[in-house]
Amino acid sequence: MIVMKRTAIYLILLTVILYSCKEGKNKQQLLIGTWHSIKIENPDIDSFFINSQKYIDTVGKGNDAATNMWLYGVANMDSMRVVLQQQYDSVKTMQIKADTQTLFTFAKDSVATLVFPDRTESGKWYFDTDGSLILEGATETGETEKAKVEIVRLNETDLKLKFVKAEQDVTDTSYVTFRREGK
């Protein structure tokens, strides 16, 4: 009876191990190729744009010219709002390009290339023992930097990645959705 239980447990463990190996290989095979970004979700970035637009729409309203001169260094707030809106629109356009014009290529030789509208970065990619995607590249100073990325969704046509960046008590989380290039 004990031998049968051990045999059953070994068979279950073997099945789980084989399935895990198969899933890891499938995940790696599915990831290989070029992915085109279609959306970036980041509450901090969204909040920045919402709050910036509110500021532009309201700055200096309700004040007289002397108060605006004292607070902002200009009396004509309408002109200032036009300049601020132009700057906002420029930054918003750059963000939209990053959201929709970024390419992420995962090659069979473990090279990852990330092409932004204004620059290209490359490095290594691999899965760690936990199955997390690791991106490894060099910083401007030549130091090696590793990022652990969670694959939220991966299939033949869709890839959604979760990036978490933690620096000095501040955590920034972004979700980036990609479509396979040509799909």
GIZIDA-V778496 format. One record per residue. N is the residue number from 0. RES is the residue in three letters. PHI is phi in radians with two decimals (999 if undefined). Layout:
N/RES/PHI, N/RES/PHI
This chain:
0/MET/999, 1/ILE/-1.13, 2/VAL/-1.09, 3/MET/-1.14, 4/LYS/-1.14, 5/ARG/-1.09, 6/THR/-1.07, 7/ALA/-1.10, 8/ILE/-1.11, 9/TYR/-1.08, 10/LEU/-1.12, 11/ILE/-1.13, 12/LEU/-1.07, 13/LEU/-1.08, 14/THR/-1.09, 15/VAL/-1.10, 16/ILE/-1.11, 17/LEU/-1.10, 18/TYR/-1.13, 19/SER/-1.09, 20/CYS/-1.09, 21/LYS/-1.11, 22/GLU/-1.10, 23/GLY/-1.05, 24/LYS/-1.15, 25/ASN/-1.08, 26/LYS/-1.09, 27/GLN/-1.13, 28/GLN/-1.13, 29/LEU/-1.13, 30/LEU/-1.26, 31/ILE/-1.07, 32/GLY/2.37, 33/THR/-1.90, 34/TRP/-2.10, 35/HIS/-1.90, 36/SER/-1.19, 37/ILE/-2.16, 38/LYS/-2.85, 39/ILE/-2.09, 40/GLU/-1.95, 41/ASN/-2.60, 42/PRO/-0.99, 43/ASP/-1.17, 44/ILE/-1.17, 45/ASP/-1.03, 46/SER/-1.11, 47/PHE/-1.01, 48/PHE/-1.18, 49/ILE/-1.11, 50/ASN/-1.16, 51/SER/-1.11, 52/GLN/-1.14, 53/LYS/-1.07, 54/TYR/-1.09, 55/ILE/-1.04, 56/ASP/-1.20, 57/THR/-2.05, 58/VAL/-1.02, 59/GLY/1.38, 60/LYS/-1.27, 61/GLY/1.57, 62/ASN/-1.82, 63/ASP/-1.47, 64/ALA/-1.04, 65/ALA/-1.15, 66/THR/-1.15, 67/ASN/-1.10, 68/MET/-1.10, 69/TRP/-1.19, 70/LEU/-1.35, 71/TYR/-2.03, 72/GLY/1.44, 73/VAL/-2.46, 74/ALA/-1.67, 75/ASN/-1.59, 76/MET/-1.27, 77/ASP/-1.07, 78/SER/-1.14, 79/MET/-1.11, 80/ARG/-1.10, 81/VAL/-1.10, 82/VAL/-1.12, 83/LEU/-1.08, 84/GLN/-1.13, 85/GLN/-1.10, 86/GLN/-1.13, 87/TYR/-1.03, 88/ASP/-1.05, 89/SER/-1.13, 90/VAL/-1.15, 91/LYS/-1.09, 92/THR/-1.09, 93/MET/-1.09, 94/GLN/-1.15, 95/ILE/-1.10, 96/LYS/-1.09, 97/ALA/-1.09, 98/ASP/-1.15, 99/THR/-2.10, 100/GLN/-2.22, 101/THR/-1.73, 102/LEU/-1.97, 103/PHE/-2.18, 104/THR/-1.97, 105/PHE/-1.94, 106/ALA/-1.62, 107/LYS/-1.07, 108/ASP/-1.47, 109/SER/1.24, 110/VAL/-1.65, 111/ALA/-1.93, 112/THR/-2.18, 113/LEU/-2.02, 114/VAL/-1.88, 115/PHE/-1.57, 116/PRO/-1.03, 117/ASP/-2.04, 118/ARG/-2.88, 119/THR/-2.23, 120/GLU/-2.22, 121/SER/-2.51, 122/GLY/-3.06, 123/LYS/-1.79, 124/TRP/-2.33, 125/TYR/-2.91, 126/PHE/-1.80, 127/ASP/-1.45, 128/THR/-1.15, 129/ASP/-1.46, 130/GLY/1.54, 131/SER/-1.40, 132/LEU/-1.37, 133/ILE/-1.97, 134/LEU/-1.95, 135/GLU/-2.23, 136/GLY/-2.62, 137/ALA/-1.77, 138/THR/-1.43, 139/GLU/-1.06, 140/THR/-1.52, 141/GLY/1.59, 142/GLU/-1.36, 143/THR/-1.43, 144/GLU/-2.14, 145/LYS/-2.02, 146/ALA/-2.20, 147/LYS/-1.64, 148/VAL/-2.10, 149/GLU/-1.60, 150/ILE/-1.52, 151/VAL/-1.41, 152/ARG/-2.59, 153/LEU/-2.62, 154/ASN/-2.56, 155/GLU/-1.04, 156/THR/-2.05, 157/ASP/-2.12, 158/LEU/-2.43, 159/LYS/-2.21, 160/LEU/-2.01, 161/LYS/-1.95, 162/PHE/-1.88, 163/VAL/-2.14, 164/LYS/-2.06, 165/ALA/-2.02, 166/GLU/-2.43, 167/GLN/0.75, 168/ASP/1.12, 169/VAL/-2.09, 170/THR/-2.01, 171/ASP/-2.05, 172/THR/-2.04, 173/SER/-2.22, 174/TYR/-1.97, 175/VAL/-2.08, 176/THR/-1.81, 177/PHE/-2.14, 178/ARG/-2.07, 179/ARG/-1.08, 180/GLU/-1.04, 181/GLY/1.56, 182/LYS/-1.85
